[in-house]
Every structure is written in structure tokens, then in C-alpha cells.
């Protein structure tokens, strides 16, 4: 199993953690200290940035779209000379609109909306492009990397899952890493960044079950992603090859670099 506590202690960043440490292919282990994931850094404190500066992160993969980036500009380490990779357009996999009638509970709405996110993500060209850029960056750039989106749990959760799958991590451990988001000690950060805006758009107050459905991750969210992938391509590996461009050479390069 992974190291007991991979979370970086942060004040204004949700779900910052190292997702290495899992058993991988050929009896090897995914290296730690190279693969980081988190939510956005718009509220990063000076102390957060100081902690990040010590990690030698040279590449940031920002999975947010241009609207999200404009509304929530991330703070970066002063003097940092790495590179931020991002999509020149929108990347959201959310449906453009979902009705919520007076008879619809906010919990039911939230759950269906999240399932819709994972239904659209495998076929979203923007996300396919960013997943491909992420995987290529992992073999082309030196130092550690950080992948993040707004909440650091859905787009980022799938990105981490893809990396671990390619590295030969078991499906059970991939799922454990995906669900580990729910153990993050910074849920209050995501709550204040997310809930007021969602409630304003809905015109209703979210109940606690609805908030959990939106701010946490659940196994059926990951299952939905896999179902769509399997329906269209038969397997995750076939999808990775056809839509993301993962060939044998890239797979071997990733394993050579990130397994020990």
C-alpha cells in the first residue's frame, strides 16, 4: 500500500498530495516525490508556497479551462521558472445545463450532475488533449510535476488514475488512490470555493448530502468513466491508445522513469 499520509499540509489548497508509493508493474513501486496532484492554488498562502517550493516541481499541468483560470488565477512560487501547461479553451466536462425542479432534491441533482461529468469526460476532446499532454510531459520534462484542476478530484482524479494504470498499479489500488480524496484534511477550502457559487446558480441551498456528492468522489463516478470507455473502445488500454496516443514506447518510458 501507499505511504500512510501523502497529503501536504496546506492552508489554502485543497487535496495536495503525492500519488506515488503504490505497487506497480514487475514487482516495482511507483516513485514518490515526483507525482503530485491538488486543487487550484488561488488561495495558496505564503506558507503553502514555501512548502511547495521545496518539492522541485518544474511542470504544472492545469486542467482548468480558460474561464476557470481567469476567475481563479493561481498563485505560484515567487521566482519559479517552471512551465504551466494548459488548454487554450474550455475543458469542463459538465453538462451545459441540468434542470432542478421543486421536487428534485439537491442530493439527487448533485449525484446526477457528477455522473454526467464522468460520462462526458472520456469523450471530451479538450480533456483528451490535456491527458495526452500530461503523459507526454511526464517523460519529456525533468523534475517533479503537479496536475490540478479546480477541485483536484474529478479531472485530476482521472489523470492520476491513467498514470497509475499505465504504471501497472492494480485496479483496487487505483480506486483506493481515487477515493483517497475523501480523506483530504482541507475540505473546508473546497467548500468555501465551491458551494456559494453552486447555490447561487441553483437558486437553492444545498443539503449536506448534496454537498458531499459534489465535493467528494465516489466509486460509481469512477465506474461511470470506465463504462463509457469500455462501451466505446472495449478497454481502458484501447481508449488510451486510440484517444490519448499511448503507445508501447510511451508506456515503457513512463515505467522506466516512475517505477523503482
Residue pairs with C-beta under 8 A, 6 or more apart in sequence:
1 21
1 22
1 23
1 173
1 176
2 19
2 20
2 21
2 22
2 173
2 176
2 177
2 180
3 18
3 21
3 32
6 17
6 18
6 19
6 20
6 21
6 32
6 180
7 15
7 16
7 17
7 183
7 184
7 185
7 186
8 16
8 17
8 18
8 36
8 38
8 51
8 52
8 55
9 51
9 185
10 16
10 38
10 44
10 45
10 48
10 51
10 186
10 189
11 43
11 44
11 45
11 47
11 48
11 189
12 41
12 42
12 43
12 44
12 45
12 48
12 189
13 38
13 39
13 40
13 41
13 43
13 44
13 48
13 186
13 189
14 38
14 39
14 40
14 151
14 152
14 184
14 186
14 187
14 189
14 190
14 193
15 37
15 38
15 39
15 151
15 152
15 153
15 181
15 184
15 186
15 190
16 36
16 37
16 38
16 39
16 48
16 52
16 152
16 186
17 36
17 37
17 38
17 180
17 184
18 32
18 33
18 35
18 36
19 30
19 35
19 36
19 37
19 160
19 163
19 164
19 177
20 29
20 30
20 31
20 32
20 33
20 34
20 35
20 258
21 29
21 30
21 32
22 29
22 30
22 164
22 167
22 169
22 173
22 177
23 29
23 30
23 169
23 170
23 173
24 30
24 164
24 167
24 168
24 169
24 255
24 258
24 259
25 167
25 168
25 255
25 259
26 168
26 255
26 259
28 168
28 255
28 259
28 260
29 259
29 260
30 164
30 167
30 169
30 258
30 259
31 257
31 258
31 259
31 260
33 55
33 56
33 144
34 143
34 144
34 145
34 258
35 138
35 144
35 145
35 160
35 163
35 258
36 55
36 57
36 144
36 145
36 146
36 147
37 146
37 147
37 148
37 152
37 156
37 157
37 159
37 160
38 146
38 148
38 152
38 156
39 148
39 149
39 150
39 151
39 152
39 153
39 156
39 186
39 189
39 190
39 193
40 64
40 68
40 72
40 74
40 148
40 149
40 150
40 151
40 152
40 193
41 48
41 74
41 75
41 76
41 148
42 72
42 73
42 74
42 75
42 193
43 75
43 189
43 193
44 52
44 74
44 75
49 75
49 76
49 77
49 78
52 77
52 146
53 77
53 80
55 144
56 143
56 144
57 82
57 143
57 144
57 145
57 146
58 82
58 83
58 141
58 142
58 143
58 144
58 145
59 82
59 83
59 84
59 85
59 137
59 141
59 143
59 144
59 145
59 146
60 76
60 82
60 83
60 84
60 85
60 145
60 146
60 147
60 148
61 84
61 85
61 86
61 130
61 133
61 134
61 137
61 145
61 146
61 147
61 148
61 159
62 69
62 74
62 84
62 85
62 86
62 148
62 149
63 86
63 87
63 91
63 127
63 130
63 147
63 148
63 149
63 155
63 156
63 159
64 72
64 86
64 91
64 148
64 149
64 150
65 87
65 89
65 90
65 91
65 92
65 126
66 86
66 87
66 88
66 89
66 90
67 90
68 91
68 92
68 149
68 150
69 86
72 150
72 193
76 84
82 143
83 141
85 130
85 133
85 134
85 137
87 126
87 129
87 130
89 126
90 126
91 124
91 126
91 127
91 130
91 149
91 155
93 117
93 118
93 120
93 121
93 124
93 127
93 154
93 155
94 113
94 116
94 117
94 120
95 113
95 116
95 117
95 120
98 109
98 112
98 113
98 116
100 106
100 109
100 202
100 204
105 207
105 209
105 210
106 202
106 204
106 205
106 206
106 207
106 209
106 210
107 207
107 209
107 210
107 213
109 202
109 210
110 206
110 209
110 210
110 211
110 213
110 214
111 213
113 214
114 154
114 213
114 214
114 218
114 221
115 220
115 221
115 224
117 154
117 221
118 154
118 158
118 221
118 222
118 224
118 225
118 228
119 224
119 228
121 127
121 154
121 155
121 158
121 225
121 228
122 225
122 228
122 229
122 232
122 239
122 243
123 228
123 232
127 155
127 158
128 243
128 244
130 155
130 159
131 158
131 159
131 162
131 244
132 244
132 245
134 145
134 147
134 159
134 163
135 162
135 163
135 166
135 244
135 246
135 250
135 254
136 250
137 145
138 145
138 163
138 254
138 257
138 258
139 250
139 253
139 254
139 257
147 156
147 159
147 160
148 156
149 155
149 156
150 193
150 194
151 190
151 193
151 194
151 215
152 181
152 190
153 181
153 215
153 216
153 217
154 217
154 221
157 178
157 181
157 217
157 222
158 222
158 225
160 177
160 178
161 174
161 177
161 178
161 222
162 240
162 244
163 254
163 258
164 173
164 174
164 177
165 174
165 236
165 240
166 240
166 246
166 251
166 254
166 255
167 254
167 255
167 258
167 259
168 255
168 259
169 177
175 219
175 222
178 217
178 222
179 217
179 218
179 219
181 216
181 217
182 216
182 217
187 215
190 215
191 211
191 215
194 214
194 215
195 206
195 211
195 214
195 215
198 206
198 214
199 205
199 206
206 214
226 236
229 235
229 236
229 239
230 236
232 239
233 239
233 242
233 243
237 246
240 246
241 247
